[in-house]
Amino acid sequence: MNVLGGDLEPCCFDPVTGFYRDGYCRTGSGDLGVHVVCAVMTEEFLEFTRSRGNDLVTPQPQWMFPGLEPGDRWCLVAERWNEALEAGVAPPVVLEATHASALEFVSMDDLEAHALRE
């Protein structure tokens, strides 16, 4: 289920995202980071998360990770998105593809304020 109460929509298949690398921001017992926020990468966010020790730009083939560019959609750790929000660099969110469990970490008001407007 997504944060709007509907069926969870895919976040991205190119690059393939999600903890399970199935294109969806699903979570489960093995997902300690809770990768549930579908976000559209921005240069500011990519720089911010790299400064926090999580380089999302450099490819890591051993983890099936292609490296991200601004404009790519990616399932983010909910707490990292919240950190970016507090720092003023939260990337836009695709609400339909953001898992309902994100609401355990961030408010619906904050997600809606950063919802992608297409």
BAKETI-488043 format. One line per 8 residues: number of its first residue (from 0); their letters; for each residue x, y, z of N, C-alpha, C. Coordinates in pm, 1 decimal. Example, Ala and Ser with C-alpha at 12.3 -4.5 7.8 and 13.67 -1.06 7.14 Angstrom:
<koltis>
0) as) 1319.0/-569.0/780.0/1230.0/-450.0/780.0/1320.0/-330.0/780.0 ~ 1285.0/-225.0/708.0/1367.0/-106.0/714.0/1290.0/3.0/787.0
</koltis>
This chain:
<koltis>
0) mnvlggdl) 83.7/-117.5/0.0/0.0/0.0/0.0/89.0/125.0/0.0 ~ 43.7/227.9/-70.5/120.9/352.1/-73.0/69.5/450.5/32.5 ~ 135.6/564.4/44.8/99.9/662.2/148.2/-36.1/726.3/124.2 ~ -90.8/711.3/4.3/-222.7/765.2/-27.1/-333.6/664.5/1.5 ~ -294.2/541.9/40.8/-392.6/438.3/70.7/-425.6/348.5/-46.4 ~ -361.6/369.2/-159.6/-386.2/286.6/-277.5/-278.9/181.0/-295.9 ~ -288.8/110.3/-408.3/-187.9/10.0/-441.0/-53.8/77.9/-466.0 ~ 53.3/14.9/-418.3/187.6/67.4/-439.1/223.2/57.8/-586.9
8) epccfdpv) 257.4/171.1/-646.7/297.7/174.4/-786.4/449.2/159.5/-795.5 ~ 499.3/118.3/-911.3/645.1/107.5/-925.0/710.5/244.1/-915.9 ~ 832.1/243.5/-865.5/910.9/366.7/-856.5/994.5/382.7/-982.6 ~ 1072.7/278.9/-1015.8/1158.2/289.4/-1134.4/1213.3/152.2/-1173.8 ~ 1215.3/128.4/-1305.8/1274.8/6.5/-1360.0/1405.1/35.0/-1434.1 ~ 1438.1/163.2/-1454.6/1561.2/200.1/-1523.0/1615.7/329.0/-1464.3 ~ 1703.1/321.1/-1364.9/1761.3/198.5/-1309.9/1662.1/125.6/-1219.3 ~ 1681.5/-5.4/-1207.5/1592.7/-85.8/-1124.0/1622.2/-54.7/-977.5
16) tgfyrdgy) 1520.6/-6.9/-908.2/1535.8/36.7/-770.0/1466.5/-58.3/-674.2 ~ 1469.7/-22.1/-549.6/1404.5/-98.5/-443.9/1501.6/-189.8/-372.1 ~ 1476.2/-212.4/-244.5/1559.7/-301.4/-165.7/1570.6/-437.5/-232.5 ~ 1459.9/-483.0/-292.3/1457.3/-614.1/-358.4/1491.5/-604.6/-507.0 ~ 1528.5/-486.1/-553.0/1560.9/-460.5/-693.6/1451.4/-514.7/-785.7 ~ 1326.8/-475.4/-751.6/1211.9/-514.6/-833.4/1136.0/-393.9/-887.3 ~ 1192.2/-273.4/-865.2/1128.9/-152.1/-914.3/1033.2/-87.1/-815.8 ~ 1007.6/-153.5/-704.1/911.7/-104.2/-604.5/981.1/-70.0/-472.7
24) crtgsgdl) 927.1/28.0/-402.2/980.4/66.7/-271.0/913.6/-17.2/-162.1 ~ 933.0/-148.1/-172.6/879.7/-242.4/-73.4/982.7/-258.2/38.4 ~ 937.5/-308.6/151.8/1027.8/-333.2/262.4/994.8/-467.4/325.1 ~ 1086.8/-516.7/404.7/1067.7/-644.1/473.3/1169.3/-656.5/584.3 ~ 1172.3/-771.4/647.7/1256.5/-790.2/765.7/1405.6/-770.8/736.8 ~ 1451.0/-796.3/616.4/1591.8/-780.1/584.3/1631.2/-637.1/549.3 ~ 1533.7/-551.0/531.5/1557.7/-412.6/490.3/1575.7/-324.0/612.9 ~ 1694.9/-325.8/669.1/1721.1/-250.4/791.1/1713.9/-99.9/769.2
32) gvhvvcav) 1738.0/-54.4/648.1/1732.4/88.2/618.9/1593.5/140.0/590.6 ~ 1500.8/52.1/559.7/1362.3/86.3/524.8/1361.8/178.5/401.6 ~ 1390.6/119.8/286.6/1398.4/189.7/158.1/1258.6/205.6/98.9 ~ 1182.7/303.6/146.4/1040.8/311.2/111.9/995.0/442.2/48.9 ~ 1082.3/542.1/37.3/1043.5/670.7/-20.5/1090.8/676.2/-165.6 ~ 996.3/682.4/-257.7/1030.8/695.4/-399.2/1056.6/843.4/-427.5 ~ 1181.4/874.7/-458.4/1220.4/1013.6/-478.5/1289.3/1032.8/-612.8 ~ 1280.9/1154.5/-662.5/1348.3/1193.3/-786.0/1476.9/1265.2/-746.4
40) mteeflef) 1588.8/1208.0/-787.5/1717.8/1260.9/-745.6/1741.2/1402.4/-798.6 ~ 1801.4/1482.6/-711.2/1845.9/1616.9/-747.8/1995.5/1625.1/-718.5 ~ 2062.2/1717.4/-784.6/2204.9/1737.4/-759.6/2229.1/1768.9/-611.7 ~ 2143.4/1852.8/-554.7/2158.6/1892.6/-414.0/2146.5/1773.3/-320.6 ~ 2048.3/1686.7/-346.5/2032.0/1570.0/-259.8/2149.9/1474.1/-276.0 ~ 2192.6/1449.2/-399.1/2304.4/1357.2/-422.0/2431.0/1406.9/-351.9 ~ 2454.8/1536.6/-354.5/2569.7/1592.5/-283.0/2552.3/1577.3/-132.1 ~ 2430.9/1603.3/-83.9/2402.2/1592.0/59.4/2425.3/1449.4/109.5
48) trsrgndl) 2369.0/1351.9/40.9/2379.8/1214.6/89.8/2524.3/1164.4/79.7 ~ 2597.0/1210.6/-21.3/2739.5/1174.9/-29.3/2813.8/1232.4/91.2 ~ 2779.5/1354.4/131.7/2846.0/1416.6/247.2/2814.5/1342.1/376.8 ~ 2707.8/1262.4/375.2/2668.4/1182.8/491.8/2721.4/1039.6/483.5 ~ 2805.7/1014.0/384.7/2867.8/882.3/373.4/2795.3/783.4/285.0 ~ 2694.2/828.9/211.3/2621.1/738.6/122.2/2630.4/792.4/-20.4 ~ 2730.7/746.3/-93.3/2754.7/789.2/-230.3/2659.2/715.6/-323.3 ~ 2561.8/787.8/-376.3/2465.3/728.6/-468.7/2501.0/755.7/-614.6
56) vtpqpqwm) 2614.9/819.2/-638.1/2655.9/854.0/-773.6/2748.2/749.1/-834.5 ~ 2839.2/697.8/-755.3/2938.3/602.7/-804.9/2876.3/463.5/-822.6 ~ 2887.5/404.8/-941.9/2833.8/269.8/-962.9/2899.7/167.5/-869.2 ~ 2820.0/73.5/-822.3/2866.1/-37.0/-738.0/2808.8/-166.4/-796.3 ~ 2870.7/-220.1/-901.5/2815.7/-337.2/-970.5/2792.2/-457.3/-878.7 ~ 2876.0/-474.5/-777.0/2859.5/-588.6/-687.0/2725.9/-582.9/-611.6 ~ 2664.8/-465.3/-603.0/2533.9/-449.2/-536.8/2424.3/-424.5/-639.6 ~ 2455.1/-446.4/-768.6/2361.1/-419.6/-877.2/2316.8/-273.2/-872.6
64) fpglepgd) 2411.2/-184.7/-841.5/2382.5/-42.1/-829.0/2452.8/33.4/-941.0 ~ 2375.8/99.6/-1028.7/2433.3/163.8/-1146.1/2494.2/301.8/-1122.1 ~ 2468.3/361.1/-1007.8/2504.2/501.5/-986.3/2390.5/587.4/-1037.8 ~ 2360.0/693.7/-966.0/2243.3/775.7/-1000.2/2283.1/912.7/-1051.1 ~ 2191.3/970.5/-1127.6/2206.6/1105.0/-1181.6/2081.8/1184.0/-1145.9 ~ 2091.0/1316.6/-1145.5/1969.4/1396.5/-1124.3/1861.8/1354.9/-1224.3 ~ 1740.7/1342.8/-1174.8/1627.8/1299.8/-1257.7/1592.9/1153.1/-1241.4 ~ 1689.0/1071.0/-1195.1/1660.9/929.9/-1170.5/1566.9/916.6/-1051.3
72) rwclvaer) 1481.3/816.3/-1056.2/1396.6/782.9/-941.6/1463.6/671.1/-864.0 ~ 1453.1/678.2/-729.6/1520.0/580.1/-646.0/1446.7/566.2/-514.8 ~ 1443.4/444.6/-460.7/1382.2/419.4/-329.9/1482.9/456.2/-221.0 ~ 1451.4/559.8/-147.7/1540.7/608.8/-43.5/1503.9/554.4/93.3 ~ 1604.2/548.5/178.8/1582.5/519.3/320.3/1499.4/634.5/377.5 ~ 1391.3/601.5/446.4/1300.2/703.8/497.3/1370.4/802.8/589.5 ~ 1456.0/753.8/676.7/1525.3/844.6/768.0/1621.7/936.8/694.0 ~ 1682.5/891.0/584.7/1772.4/978.1/506.7/1691.8/1088.2/438.9
80) wnealeag) 1573.6/1052.9/385.9/1489.6/1155.9/325.0/1452.8/1259.9/431.1 ~ 1421.5/1214.9/550.8/1386.5/1307.4/658.8/1505.8/1396.1/696.3 ~ 1626.2/1338.8/698.8/1747.1/1418.2/724.1/1762.6/1525.9/616.5 ~ 1739.8/1488.6/492.1/1749.7/1584.2/382.2/1644.0/1693.1/395.6 ~ 1526.4/1655.5/440.1/1420.3/1753.6/464.2/1466.7/1857.3/566.3 ~ 1521.0/1808.8/676.3/1568.2/1898.7/782.0/1681.8/1987.6/733.8 ~ 1760.6/1938.9/637.4/1872.1/2016.5/581.7/1828.7/2106.4/465.8 ~ 1701.5/2097.7/426.3/1650.5/2181.8/318.6/1681.5/2133.1/178.9
88) vappvvle) 1715.7/2003.2/164.1/1750.3/1949.3/32.0/1671.7/1821.9/-1.8 ~ 1553.7/1806.7/56.1/1474.0/1686.3/28.6/1433.2/1682.1/-117.7 ~ 1455.8/1568.9/-183.5/1416.3/1557.3/-323.9/1265.3/1536.4/-335.7 ~ 1210.0/1565.0/-453.4/1067.2/1541.9/-476.4/1031.5/1394.8/-455.7 ~ 908.1/1371.1/-412.5/859.0/1237.6/-379.2/746.0/1198.5/-473.6 ~ 745.5/1071.7/-515.8/635.6/1015.5/-593.9/545.6/943.9/-493.6 ~ 436.8/1008.6/-454.6/350.7/956.5/-347.3/292.6/819.8/-379.7 ~ 251.7/799.5/-503.5/189.2/672.8/-542.7/285.4/555.2/-533.0
96) athasale) 415.8/584.2/-535.7/518.0/479.4/-531.3/593.1/476.2/-398.0 ~ 546.8/556.9/-301.4/608.0/559.9/-168.8/527.2/471.3/-75.0 ~ 594.1/374.2/-14.9/530.0/274.7/70.8/470.9/340.2/195.6 ~ 355.8/290.3/239.0/285.7/345.2/355.4/371.7/346.1/481.3 ~ 466.2/255.4/491.9/549.9/251.7/612.2/640.1/375.2/624.8 ~ 651.4/453.9/519.6/727.7/579.6/528.7/667.7/670.9/634.7 ~ 537.6/657.5/657.3/469.1/744.6/753.0/511.2/717.8/897.2 ~ 585.9/610.7/921.0/641.6/585.4/1053.3/761.4/677.1/1079.9
104) fvsmddle) 815.5/738.0/973.0/937.2/818.0/982.8/918.1/963.9/943.2 ~ 823.9/989.7/853.4/799.9/1124.9/803.4/650.4/1152.4/800.0 ~ 614.6/1279.0/807.0/471.6/1313.3/808.2/415.5/1319.9/666.6 ~ 288.2/1293.8/656.9/219.9/1304.2/528.1/226.0/1448.3/477.9 ~ 216.1/1543.7/568.7/224.0/1684.8/528.8/356.9/1714.7/459.8 ~ 467.0/1662.7/516.4/598.0/1686.1/456.0/609.3/1616.7/320.3 ~ 557.4/1493.7/313.1/561.7/1423.2/183.4/480.1/1497.8/78.5 ~ 360.6/1541.0/116.9/275.4/1612.9/21.0/338.7/1744.8/-22.6
112) ahalre) 406.9/1812.1/69.3/471.8/1938.3/35.9/584.8/1918.1/-64.1 ~ 638.2/1797.6/-70.9/747.3/1766.6/-164.0/704.9/1671.3/-275.3 ~ 574.8/1657.0/-293.5/525.0/1564.8/-395.7/564.6/1613.7/-535.1 ~ 603.9/1519.7/-618.9/638.7/1549.5/-756.9/514.8/1599.3/-827.6 ~ 529.8/1710.6/-894.1/419.1/1769.3/-972.4/452.9/1749.9/-1119.3 ~ 382.4/1657.4/-1182.6/412.8/1627.7/-1323.5/313.8/1696.2/-1414.6
</koltis>
